Amino acid sequence: MAIAEDTSDSDERIEEVQVIGILESSTRNLEIKRDSNAIVDAITAEDVGKFPDKNVADSLQRVPGITITRSGGEGNRVSIRGTSDEWTLTQLNGNYIATSDGGAPSRSFNYTLMPSNMISKVEVYKSPEARIDEGG
């Protein structure tokens, strides 16, 4: 014979747990887009952490209008809206960066040099803005 426990104890309190990680990430991305004077897409560290990306190019492939090229299975070059990766400028903390890959220097950047866990935010400008030099 089984006896049911008395579950009407008023001393029990249920702890409320609120998960805000995804909402906060989406809200931050929308604020970046809304506050910009140009057409901008953004990804944050929370977005990058959702996927097992090896580098920033692999993370950027999920942004609409971004195309990446791969070398050895890893994303290494980024192009915006179908333009050549030679026209895509890359800045790190406001400073322009480029790689030569043994040839002539170019605007193109080899993203295999930048692991995705190194960034906190990436903004992709898809239209010109006066404060940013031309080129993407």
Secondary structure, 3 states (H helix, E strand, C coil): CCCCCCCCCCCCCCCCCCCCHHHHHHHHHHHHHHHCCCCEEEEEHHHHHCCCCCEHHHHHCCCCCEEEEEECCEEEEEEECCCCHHHCCEEECCEEECCCCCCCCCCCCCHHHCEHHHCCEEEEECCCCCCCCCCC
